């Protein structure tokens, strides 16, 4: 987690509050992605997370295509 989010922190401003998106991603990592709570994603956790994210994106695109096809059918 620190390897990823550490790239986005500002080292010279240690007292600044974390941006909301960093808080949200940290919470997701701890509660959803890191199933064994060891602070790292092993291969199974990473695979599941990527599959879940891809599936969500894929479903969104499918819904958009279905809606678009419905609009095209209605125009005929």
PyMOL Python script that loads the backbone (N, CA, C, O; Angstrom):
from pymol import cmd

cmd.read_pdbstr("""\
ATOM      1  N   UNK A   1       0.819  -1.183   0.000  1.00  0.00           N
ATOM      2  CA  UNK A   1       0.000   0.000   0.000  1.00  0.00           C
ATOM      3  C   UNK A   1       0.868   1.255   0.000  1.00  0.00           C
ATOM      4  O   UNK A   1       0.619   2.179  -0.774  1.00  0.00           O
ATOM      5  N   UNK A   2       1.858   1.293   0.840  1.00  0.00           N
ATOM      6  CA  UNK A   2       2.736   2.468   0.899  1.00  0.00           C
ATOM      7  C   UNK A   2       3.510   2.653  -0.393  1.00  0.00           C
ATOM      8  O   UNK A   2       3.819   3.780  -0.780  1.00  0.00           O
ATOM      9  N   UNK A   3       3.826   1.553  -1.063  1.00  0.00           N
ATOM     10  CA  UNK A   3       4.555   1.661  -2.325  1.00  0.00           C
ATOM     11  C   UNK A   3       3.727   2.399  -3.372  1.00  0.00           C
ATOM     12  O   UNK A   3       4.266   3.181  -4.154  1.00  0.00           O
ATOM     13  N   UNK A   4       2.444   2.156  -3.387  1.00  0.00           N
ATOM     14  CA  UNK A   4       1.581   2.813  -4.362  1.00  0.00           C
ATOM     15  C   UNK A   4       1.260   4.241  -3.932  1.00  0.00           C
ATOM     16  O   UNK A   4       1.515   5.182  -4.683  1.00  0.00           O
ATOM     17  N   UNK A   5       0.714   4.412  -2.753  1.00  0.00           N
ATOM     18  CA  UNK A   5       0.282   5.735  -2.319  1.00  0.00           C
ATOM     19  C   UNK A   5       1.443   6.640  -1.936  1.00  0.00           C
ATOM     20  O   UNK A   5       1.303   7.863  -1.929  1.00  0.00           O
ATOM     21  N   UNK A   6       2.571   6.057  -1.621  1.00  0.00           N
ATOM     22  CA  UNK A   6       3.736   6.868  -1.272  1.00  0.00           C
ATOM     23  C   UNK A   6       4.181   7.769  -2.400  1.00  0.00           C
ATOM     24  O   UNK A   6       4.750   8.833  -2.155  1.00  0.00           O
ATOM     25  N   UNK A   7       3.931   7.365  -3.625  1.00  0.00           N
ATOM     26  CA  UNK A   7       4.286   8.186  -4.783  1.00  0.00           C
ATOM     27  C   UNK A   7       3.474   9.471  -4.844  1.00  0.00           C
ATOM     28  O   UNK A   7       3.890  10.434  -5.488  1.00  0.00           O
ATOM     29  N   UNK A   8       2.333   9.500  -4.191  1.00  0.00           N
ATOM     30  CA  UNK A   8       1.448  10.648  -4.276  1.00  0.00           C
ATOM     31  C   UNK A   8       1.518  11.565  -3.061  1.00  0.00           C
ATOM     32  O   UNK A   8       0.871  12.612  -3.045  1.00  0.00           O
ATOM     33  N   UNK A   9       2.275  11.199  -2.063  1.00  0.00           N
ATOM     34  CA  UNK A   9       2.382  12.049  -0.878  1.00  0.00           C
ATOM     35  C   UNK A   9       3.447  13.117  -1.094  1.00  0.00           C
ATOM     36  O   UNK A   9       4.356  12.962  -1.909  1.00  0.00           O
ATOM     37  N   UNK A  10       3.311  14.191  -0.349  1.00  0.00           N
ATOM     38  CA  UNK A  10       4.268  15.278  -0.436  1.00  0.00           C
ATOM     39  C   UNK A  10       5.186  15.211   0.772  1.00  0.00           C
ATOM     40  O   UNK A  10       4.768  15.578   1.870  1.00  0.00           O
ATOM     41  N   UNK A  11       6.439  14.748   0.607  1.00  0.00           N
ATOM     42  CA  UNK A  11       7.324  14.533   1.743  1.00  0.00           C
ATOM     43  C   UNK A  11       7.671  15.799   2.506  1.00  0.00           C
ATOM     44  O   UNK A  11       7.955  15.723   3.701  1.00  0.00           O
ATOM     45  N   UNK A  12       7.662  16.957   1.865  1.00  0.00           N
ATOM     46  CA  UNK A  12       8.032  18.178   2.576  1.00  0.00           C
ATOM     47  C   UNK A  12       6.903  18.728   3.458  1.00  0.00           C
ATOM     48  O   UNK A  12       7.138  19.604   4.291  1.00  0.00           O
ATOM     49  N   UNK A  13       5.685  18.219   3.277  1.00  0.00           N
ATOM     50  CA  UNK A  13       4.554  18.713   4.061  1.00  0.00           C
ATOM     51  C   UNK A  13       3.945  17.574   4.875  1.00  0.00           C
ATOM     52  O   UNK A  13       2.882  17.057   4.530  1.00  0.00           O
ATOM     53  N   UNK A  14       4.615  17.189   5.945  1.00  0.00           N
ATOM     54  CA  UNK A  14       4.175  16.051   6.772  1.00  0.00           C
ATOM     55  C   UNK A  14       2.921  16.374   7.579  1.00  0.00           C
ATOM     56  O   UNK A  14       2.202  15.455   7.972  1.00  0.00           O
ATOM     57  N   UNK A  15       2.637  17.639   7.836  1.00  0.00           N
ATOM     58  CA  UNK A  15       1.502  18.017   8.673  1.00  0.00           C
ATOM     59  C   UNK A  15       0.216  18.203   7.881  1.00  0.00           C
ATOM     60  O   UNK A  15      -0.854  18.338   8.473  1.00  0.00           O
ATOM     61  N   UNK A  16       0.298  18.213   6.578  1.00  0.00           N
ATOM     62  CA  UNK A  16      -0.896  18.395   5.750  1.00  0.00           C
ATOM     63  C   UNK A  16      -1.808  17.172   5.863  1.00  0.00           C
ATOM     64  O   UNK A  16      -1.341  16.039   5.983  1.00  0.00           O
ATOM     65  N   UNK A  17      -3.101  17.425   5.823  1.00  0.00           N
ATOM     66  CA  UNK A  17      -4.070  16.330   5.893  1.00  0.00           C
ATOM     67  C   UNK A  17      -4.062  15.557   4.580  1.00  0.00           C
ATOM     68  O   UNK A  17      -3.905  16.133   3.504  1.00  0.00           O
ATOM     69  N   UNK A  18      -4.233  14.245   4.687  1.00  0.00           N
ATOM     70  CA  UNK A  18      -4.270  13.399   3.491  1.00  0.00           C
ATOM     71  C   UNK A  18      -5.489  13.755   2.643  1.00  0.00           C
ATOM     72  O   UNK A  18      -6.553  14.058   3.184  1.00  0.00           O
ATOM     73  N   UNK A  19      -5.342  13.720   1.331  1.00  0.00           N
ATOM     74  CA  UNK A  19      -6.511  13.939   0.468  1.00  0.00           C
ATOM     75  C   UNK A  19      -7.550  12.829   0.697  1.00  0.00           C
ATOM     76  O   UNK A  19      -7.213  11.718   1.105  1.00  0.00           O
ATOM     77  N   UNK A  20      -8.787  13.152   0.431  1.00  0.00           N
ATOM     78  CA  UNK A  20      -9.887  12.204   0.669  1.00  0.00           C
ATOM     79  C   UNK A  20      -9.715  10.923  -0.131  1.00  0.00           C
ATOM     80  O   UNK A  20     -10.038   9.844   0.367  1.00  0.00           O
ATOM     81  N   UNK A  21      -9.212  11.014  -1.365  1.00  0.00           N
ATOM     82  CA  UNK A  21      -9.072   9.804  -2.183  1.00  0.00           C
ATOM     83  C   UNK A  21      -8.039   8.849  -1.602  1.00  0.00           C
ATOM     84  O   UNK A  21      -8.171   7.635  -1.750  1.00  0.00           O
ATOM     85  N   UNK A  22      -7.004   9.384  -0.938  1.00  0.00           N
ATOM     86  CA  UNK A  22      -6.006   8.513  -0.306  1.00  0.00           C
ATOM     87  C   UNK A  22      -6.641   7.798   0.884  1.00  0.00           C
ATOM     88  O   UNK A  22      -6.394   6.613   1.103  1.00  0.00           O
ATOM     89  N   UNK A  23      -7.453   8.513   1.647  1.00  0.00           N
ATOM     90  CA  UNK A  23      -8.159   7.892   2.782  1.00  0.00           C
ATOM     91  C   UNK A  23      -9.081   6.770   2.285  1.00  0.00           C
ATOM     92  O   UNK A  23      -9.139   5.693   2.878  1.00  0.00           O
ATOM     93  N   UNK A  24      -9.798   7.039   1.191  1.00  0.00           N
ATOM     94  CA  UNK A  24     -10.722   6.035   0.651  1.00  0.00           C
ATOM     95  C   UNK A  24      -9.983   4.814   0.127  1.00  0.00           C
ATOM     96  O   UNK A  24     -10.396   3.683   0.384  1.00  0.00           O
ATOM     97  N   UNK A  25      -8.896   5.030  -0.604  1.00  0.00           N
ATOM     98  CA  UNK A  25      -8.131   3.903  -1.142  1.00  0.00           C
ATOM     99  C   UNK A  25      -7.467   3.092  -0.022  1.00  0.00           C
ATOM    100  O   UNK A  25      -7.388   1.867  -0.107  1.00  0.00           O
ATOM    101  N   UNK A  26      -6.999   3.763   1.009  1.00  0.00           N
ATOM    102  CA  UNK A  26      -6.414   3.066   2.157  1.00  0.00           C
ATOM    103  C   UNK A  26      -7.456   2.195   2.830  1.00  0.00           C
ATOM    104  O   UNK A  26      -7.180   1.048   3.182  1.00  0.00           O
ATOM    105  N   UNK A  27      -8.657   2.739   3.012  1.00  0.00           N
ATOM    106  CA  UNK A  27      -9.746   1.976   3.632  1.00  0.00           C
ATOM    107  C   UNK A  27     -10.120   0.763   2.776  1.00  0.00           C
ATOM    108  O   UNK A  27     -10.293  -0.337   3.300  1.00  0.00           O
ATOM    109  N   UNK A  28     -10.246   0.963   1.447  1.00  0.00           N
ATOM    110  CA  UNK A  28     -10.557  -0.153   0.554  1.00  0.00           C
ATOM    111  C   UNK A  28      -9.481  -1.230   0.616  1.00  0.00           C
ATOM    112  O   UNK A  28      -9.779  -2.424   0.660  1.00  0.00           O
ATOM    113  N   UNK A  29      -8.224  -0.788   0.619  1.00  0.00           N
ATOM    114  CA  UNK A  29      -7.125  -1.743   0.670  1.00  0.00           C
ATOM    115  C   UNK A  29      -7.224  -2.602   1.926  1.00  0.00           C
ATOM    116  O   UNK A  29      -7.143  -3.828   1.854  1.00  0.00           O
ATOM    117  N   UNK A  30      -7.397  -1.956   3.069  1.00  0.00           N
ATOM    118  CA  UNK A  30      -7.425  -2.682   4.341  1.00  0.00           C
ATOM    119  C   UNK A  30      -8.662  -3.548   4.507  1.00  0.00           C
ATOM    120  O   UNK A  30      -8.578  -4.649   5.050  1.00  0.00           O
ATOM    121  N   UNK A  31      -9.812  -3.064   4.046  1.00  0.00           N
ATOM    122  CA  UNK A  31     -11.068  -3.771   4.295  1.00  0.00           C
ATOM    123  C   UNK A  31     -11.473  -4.740   3.182  1.00  0.00           C
ATOM    124  O   UNK A  31     -12.122  -5.752   3.444  1.00  0.00           O
ATOM    125  N   UNK A  32     -11.089  -4.430   1.938  1.00  0.00           N
ATOM    126  CA  UNK A  32     -11.573  -5.242   0.822  1.00  0.00           C
ATOM    127  C   UNK A  32     -10.483  -6.040   0.106  1.00  0.00           C
ATOM    128  O   UNK A  32     -10.666  -7.223  -0.182  1.00  0.00           O
ATOM    129  N   UNK A  33      -9.373  -5.408  -0.174  1.00  0.00           N
ATOM    130  CA  UNK A  33      -8.365  -6.042  -1.019  1.00  0.00           C
ATOM    131  C   UNK A  33      -7.430  -6.972  -0.252  1.00  0.00           C
ATOM    132  O   UNK A  33      -7.157  -8.081  -0.711  1.00  0.00           O
ATOM    133  N   UNK A  34      -6.935  -6.540   0.906  1.00  0.00           N
ATOM    134  CA  UNK A  34      -5.957  -7.308   1.689  1.00  0.00           C
ATOM    135  C   UNK A  34      -6.698  -8.283   2.595  1.00  0.00           C
ATOM    136  O   UNK A  34      -6.887  -8.019   3.782  1.00  0.00           O
ATOM    137  N   UNK A  35      -7.114  -9.410   2.029  1.00  0.00           N
ATOM    138  CA  UNK A  35      -7.970 -10.375   2.739  1.00  0.00           C
ATOM    139  C   UNK A  35      -7.305 -10.976   3.985  1.00  0.00           C
ATOM    140  O   UNK A  35      -7.980 -11.238   4.982  1.00  0.00           O
ATOM    141  N   UNK A  36      -5.989 -11.196   3.931  1.00  0.00           N
ATOM    142  CA  UNK A  36      -5.323 -11.804   5.085  1.00  0.00           C
ATOM    143  C   UNK A  36      -4.676 -10.759   6.003  1.00  0.00           C
ATOM    144  O   UNK A  36      -4.004 -11.111   6.972  1.00  0.00           O
ATOM    145  N   UNK A  37      -4.878  -9.496   5.699  1.00  0.00           N
ATOM    146  CA  UNK A  37      -4.454  -8.363   6.537  1.00  0.00           C
ATOM    147  C   UNK A  37      -2.961  -8.389   6.875  1.00  0.00           C
ATOM    148  O   UNK A  37      -2.564  -8.107   8.005  1.00  0.00           O
ATOM    149  N   UNK A  38      -2.142  -8.731   5.876  1.00  0.00           N
ATOM    150  CA  UNK A  38      -0.699  -8.717   6.111  1.00  0.00           C
ATOM    151  C   UNK A  38      -0.026  -7.451   5.565  1.00  0.00           C
ATOM    152  O   UNK A  38       1.193  -7.300   5.655  1.00  0.00           O
ATOM    153  N   UNK A  39      -0.837  -6.538   4.995  1.00  0.00           N
ATOM    154  CA  UNK A  39      -0.293  -5.288   4.486  1.00  0.00           C
ATOM    155  C   UNK A  39       0.205  -5.365   3.065  1.00  0.00           C
ATOM    156  O   UNK A  39       0.682  -4.371   2.518  1.00  0.00           O
ATOM    157  N   UNK A  40       0.103  -6.543   2.453  1.00  0.00           N
ATOM    158  CA  UNK A  40       0.541  -6.752   1.075  1.00  0.00           C
ATOM    159  C   UNK A  40      -0.522  -7.530   0.323  1.00  0.00           C
ATOM    160  O   UNK A  40      -1.304  -8.269   0.921  1.00  0.00           O
ATOM    161  N   UNK A  41      -0.548  -7.361  -0.994  1.00  0.00           N
ATOM    162  CA  UNK A  41      -1.437  -8.176  -1.807  1.00  0.00           C
ATOM    163  C   UNK A  41      -0.645  -9.346  -2.357  1.00  0.00           C
ATOM    164  O   UNK A  41       0.312  -9.163  -3.110  1.00  0.00           O
ATOM    165  N   UNK A  42      -1.049 -10.555  -1.976  1.00  0.00           N
ATOM    166  CA  UNK A  42      -0.410 -11.726  -2.581  1.00  0.00           C
ATOM    167  C   UNK A  42      -1.067 -11.964  -3.936  1.00  0.00           C
ATOM    168  O   UNK A  42      -1.978 -11.230  -4.320  1.00  0.00           O
ATOM    169  N   UNK A  43      -0.629 -12.953  -4.642  1.00  0.00           N
ATOM    170  CA  UNK A  43      -1.091 -13.168  -6.012  1.00  0.00           C
ATOM    171  C   UNK A  43      -2.593 -13.429  -6.085  1.00  0.00           C
ATOM    172  O   UNK A  43      -3.251 -12.961  -7.014  1.00  0.00           O
ATOM    173  N   UNK A  44      -3.141 -14.156  -5.138  1.00  0.00           N
ATOM    174  CA  UNK A  44      -4.572 -14.440  -5.152  1.00  0.00           C
ATOM    175  C   UNK A  44      -5.380 -13.170  -4.887  1.00  0.00           C
ATOM    176  O   UNK A  44      -6.392 -12.928  -5.546  1.00  0.00           O
ATOM    177  N   UNK A  45      -4.934 -12.357  -3.922  1.00  0.00           N
ATOM    178  CA  UNK A  45      -5.646 -11.114  -3.614  1.00  0.00           C
ATOM    179  C   UNK A  45      -5.579 -10.148  -4.789  1.00  0.00           C
ATOM    180  O   UNK A  45      -6.577  -9.508  -5.122  1.00  0.00           O
ATOM    181  N   UNK A  46      -4.427 -10.037  -5.412  1.00  0.00           N
ATOM    182  CA  UNK A  46      -4.273  -9.139  -6.554  1.00  0.00           C
ATOM    183  C   UNK A  46      -5.124  -9.617  -7.724  1.00  0.00           C
ATOM    184  O   UNK A  46      -5.765  -8.807  -8.395  1.00  0.00           O
ATOM    185  N   UNK A  47      -5.135 -10.904  -7.972  1.00  0.00           N
ATOM    186  CA  UNK A  47      -5.932 -11.459  -9.072  1.00  0.00           C
ATOM    187  C   UNK A  47      -7.412 -11.207  -8.853  1.00  0.00           C
ATOM    188  O   UNK A  47      -8.121 -10.810  -9.777  1.00  0.00           O
ATOM    189  N   UNK A  48      -7.879 -11.437  -7.635  1.00  0.00           N
ATOM    190  CA  UNK A  48      -9.289 -11.215  -7.318  1.00  0.00           C
ATOM    191  C   UNK A  48      -9.645  -9.746  -7.485  1.00  0.00           C
ATOM    192  O   UNK A  48     -10.687  -9.422  -8.055  1.00  0.00           O
ATOM    193  N   UNK A  49      -8.790  -8.855  -6.994  1.00  0.00           N
ATOM    194  CA  UNK A  49      -9.045  -7.416  -7.080  1.00  0.00           C
ATOM    195  C   UNK A  49      -9.102  -6.964  -8.527  1.00  0.00           C
ATOM    196  O   UNK A  49      -9.999  -6.209  -8.903  1.00  0.00           O
ATOM    197  N   UNK A  50      -8.165  -7.408  -9.342  1.00  0.00           N
ATOM    198  CA  UNK A  50      -8.161  -7.026 -10.752  1.00  0.00           C
ATOM    199  C   UNK A  50      -9.376  -7.586 -11.479  1.00  0.00           C
ATOM    200  O   UNK A  50      -9.982  -6.899 -12.302  1.00  0.00           O
ATOM    201  N   UNK A  51      -9.729  -8.821 -11.180  1.00  0.00           N
ATOM    202  CA  UNK A  51     -10.898  -9.427 -11.817  1.00  0.00           C
ATOM    203  C   UNK A  51     -12.164  -8.675 -11.423  1.00  0.00           C
ATOM    204  O   UNK A  51     -13.036  -8.444 -12.260  1.00  0.00           O
ATOM    205  N   UNK A  52     -12.268  -8.294 -10.153  1.00  0.00           N
ATOM    206  CA  UNK A  52     -13.432  -7.555  -9.671  1.00  0.00           C
ATOM    207  C   UNK A  52     -13.527  -6.199 -10.358  1.00  0.00           C
ATOM    208  O   UNK A  52     -14.604  -5.810 -10.810  1.00  0.00           O
ATOM    209  N   UNK A  53     -12.410  -5.474 -10.441  1.00  0.00           N
ATOM    210  CA  UNK A  53     -12.414  -4.159 -11.068  1.00  0.00           C
ATOM    211  C   UNK A  53     -12.732  -4.267 -12.552  1.00  0.00           C
ATOM    212  O   UNK A  53     -13.484  -3.455 -13.091  1.00  0.00           O
ATOM    213  N   UNK A  54     -12.157  -5.272 -13.216  1.00  0.00           N
ATOM    214  CA  UNK A  54     -12.401  -5.456 -14.644  1.00  0.00           C
ATOM    215  C   UNK A  54     -13.861  -5.815 -14.886  1.00  0.00           C
ATOM    216  O   UNK A  54     -14.479  -5.308 -15.822  1.00  0.00           O
ATOM    217  N   UNK A  55     -14.410  -6.679 -14.053  1.00  0.00           N
ATOM    218  CA  UNK A  55     -15.798  -7.089 -14.210  1.00  0.00           C
ATOM    219  C   UNK A  55     -16.726  -5.899 -14.046  1.00  0.00           C
ATOM    220  O   UNK A  55     -17.687  -5.763 -14.803  1.00  0.00           O
ATOM    221  N   UNK A  56     -16.463  -5.042 -13.082  1.00  0.00           N
ATOM    222  CA  UNK A  56     -17.291  -3.859 -12.880  1.00  0.00           C
ATOM    223  C   UNK A  56     -17.253  -2.941 -14.083  1.00  0.00           C
ATOM    224  O   UNK A  56     -18.293  -2.440 -14.512  1.00  0.00           O
ATOM    225  N   UNK A  57     -16.072  -2.713 -14.635  1.00  0.00           N
ATOM    226  CA  UNK A  57     -15.925  -1.873 -15.818  1.00  0.00           C
ATOM    227  C   UNK A  57     -16.611  -2.515 -17.017  1.00  0.00           C
ATOM    228  O   UNK A  57     -17.276  -1.835 -17.798  1.00  0.00           O
ATOM    229  N   UNK A  58     -16.449  -3.803 -17.155  1.00  0.00           N
ATOM    230  CA  UNK A  58     -17.072  -4.523 -18.258  1.00  0.00           C
ATOM    231  C   UNK A  58     -18.598  -4.438 -18.169  1.00  0.00           C
ATOM    232  O   UNK A  58     -19.262  -4.210 -19.181  1.00  0.00           O
ATOM    233  N   UNK A  59     -19.154  -4.618 -16.982  1.00  0.00           N
ATOM    234  CA  UNK A  59     -20.603  -4.545 -16.813  1.00  0.00           C
ATOM    235  C   UNK A  59     -21.127  -3.149 -17.152  1.00  0.00           C
ATOM    236  O   UNK A  59     -22.200  -3.013 -17.739  1.00  0.00           O
ATOM    237  N   UNK A  60     -20.390  -2.140 -16.791  1.00  0.00           N
ATOM    238  CA  UNK A  60     -20.783  -0.766 -17.112  1.00  0.00           C
ATOM    239  C   UNK A  60     -20.850  -0.575 -18.622  1.00  0.00           C
ATOM    240  O   UNK A  60     -21.797   0.025 -19.132  1.00  0.00           O
ATOM    241  N   UNK A  61     -19.858  -1.078 -19.335  1.00  0.00           N
ATOM    242  CA  UNK A  61     -19.852  -0.952 -20.794  1.00  0.00           C
ATOM    243  C   UNK A  61     -20.983  -1.748 -21.425  1.00  0.00           C
ATOM    244  O   UNK A  61     -21.581  -1.306 -22.405  1.00  0.00           O
ATOM    245  N   UNK A  62     -21.279  -2.912 -20.876  1.00  0.00           N
ATOM    246  CA  UNK A  62     -22.381  -3.726 -21.396  1.00  0.00           C
ATOM    247  C   UNK A  62     -23.704  -2.994 -21.224  1.00  0.00           C
ATOM    248  O   UNK A  62     -24.518  -2.959 -22.146  1.00  0.00           O
ATOM    249  N   UNK A  63     -23.928  -2.404 -20.040  1.00  0.00           N
ATOM    250  CA  UNK A  63     -25.168  -1.655 -19.804  1.00  0.00           C
ATOM    251  C   UNK A  63     -25.307  -0.502 -20.801  1.00  0.00           C
ATOM    252  O   UNK A  63     -26.390  -0.264 -21.336  1.00  0.00           O
ATOM    253  N   UNK A  64     -24.209   0.208 -21.046  1.00  0.00           N
ATOM    254  CA  UNK A  64     -24.240   1.321 -21.996  1.00  0.00           C
ATOM    255  C   UNK A  64     -24.599   0.841 -23.398  1.00  0.00           C
ATOM    256  O   UNK A  64     -25.384   1.481 -24.097  1.00  0.00           O
ATOM    257  N   UNK A  65     -24.022  -0.284 -23.804  1.00  0.00           N
ATOM    258  CA  UNK A  65     -24.321  -0.826 -25.130  1.00  0.00           C
ATOM    259  C   UNK A  65     -25.771  -1.279 -25.239  1.00  0.00           C
ATOM    260  O   UNK A  65     -26.405  -1.086 -26.277  1.00  0.00           O
ATOM    261  N   UNK A  66     -26.295  -1.875 -24.187  1.00  0.00           N
ATOM    262  CA  UNK A  66     -27.695  -2.319 -24.195  1.00  0.00           C
ATOM    263  C   UNK A  66     -28.619  -1.111 -24.289  1.00  0.00           C
ATOM    264  O   UNK A  66     -29.592  -1.131 -25.043  1.00  0.00           O
ATOM    265  N   UNK A  67     -28.324  -0.068 -23.536  1.00  0.00           N
ATOM    266  CA  UNK A  67     -29.139   1.144 -23.597  1.00  0.00           C
ATOM    267  C   UNK A  67     -29.071   1.780 -24.979  1.00  0.00           C
ATOM    268  O   UNK A  67     -30.085   2.226 -25.516  1.00  0.00           O
ATOM    269  N   UNK A  68     -27.884   1.820 -25.544  1.00  0.00           N
ATOM    270  CA  UNK A  68     -27.715   2.388 -26.877  1.00  0.00           C
ATOM    271  C   UNK A  68     -28.486   1.574 -27.912  1.00  0.00           C
ATOM    272  O   UNK A  68     -29.144   2.144 -28.783  1.00  0.00           O
ATOM    273  N   UNK A  69     -28.409   0.249 -27.824  1.00  0.00           N
ATOM    274  CA  UNK A  69     -29.127  -0.585 -28.790  1.00  0.00           C
ATOM    275  C   UNK A  69     -30.634  -0.411 -28.633  1.00  0.00           C
ATOM    276  O   UNK A  69     -31.363  -0.448 -29.624  1.00  0.00           O
ATOM    277  N   UNK A  70     -31.104  -0.224 -27.424  1.00  0.00           N
ATOM    278  CA  UNK A  70     -32.529   0.012 -27.188  1.00  0.00           C
ATOM    279  C   UNK A  70     -32.955   1.320 -27.857  1.00  0.00           C
ATOM    280  O   UNK A  70     -34.019   1.390 -28.471  1.00  0.00           O
ATOM    281  N   UNK A  71     -32.125   2.347 -27.737  1.00  0.00           N
ATOM    282  CA  UNK A  71     -32.437   3.645 -28.374  1.00  0.00           C
ATOM    283  C   UNK A  71     -32.473   3.513 -29.892  1.00  0.00           C
ATOM    284  O   UNK A  71     -33.331   4.108 -30.544  1.00  0.00           O
ATOM    285  N   UNK A  72     -31.563   2.750 -30.452  1.00  0.00           N
ATOM    286  CA  UNK A  72     -31.516   2.556 -31.908  1.00  0.00           C
ATOM    287  C   UNK A  72     -32.753   1.807 -32.381  1.00  0.00           C
ATOM    288  O   UNK A  72     -33.318   2.143 -33.422  1.00  0.00           O
ATOM    289  N   UNK A  73     -33.178   0.801 -31.633  1.00  0.00           N
ATOM    290  CA  UNK A  73     -34.373   0.027 -31.991  1.00  0.00           C
ATOM    291  C   UNK A  73     -35.603   0.923 -31.925  1.00  0.00           C
ATOM    292  O   UNK A  73     -36.484   0.818 -32.779  1.00  0.00           O
ATOM    293  N   UNK A  74     -35.680   1.795 -30.938  1.00  0.00           N
ATOM    294  CA  UNK A  74     -36.833   2.700 -30.799  1.00  0.00           C
ATOM    295  C   UNK A  74     -36.923   3.707 -31.936  1.00  0.00           C
ATOM    296  O   UNK A  74     -38.017   4.143 -32.293  1.00  0.00           O
ATOM    297  N   UNK A  75     -35.797   4.075 -32.501  1.00  0.00           N
ATOM    298  CA  UNK A  75     -35.782   5.055 -33.591  1.00  0.00           C
ATOM    299  C   UNK A  75     -36.207   4.464 -34.929  1.00  0.00           C
ATOM    300  O   UNK A  75     -36.518   5.207 -35.860  1.00  0.00           O
ATOM    301  N   UNK A  76     -36.227   3.143 -35.038  1.00  0.00           N
ATOM    302  CA  UNK A  76     -36.572   2.508 -36.313  1.00  0.00           C
ATOM    303  C   UNK A  76     -38.028   2.564 -36.586  1.00  0.00           C
ATOM    304  O   UNK A  76     -38.481   2.073 -37.620  1.00  0.00           O
TER     305      UNK A  76
END
""", "prot")
cmd.dss("prot")
cmd.show_as("cartoon", "prot")
cmd.util.cbc("prot")
cmd.orient("prot")
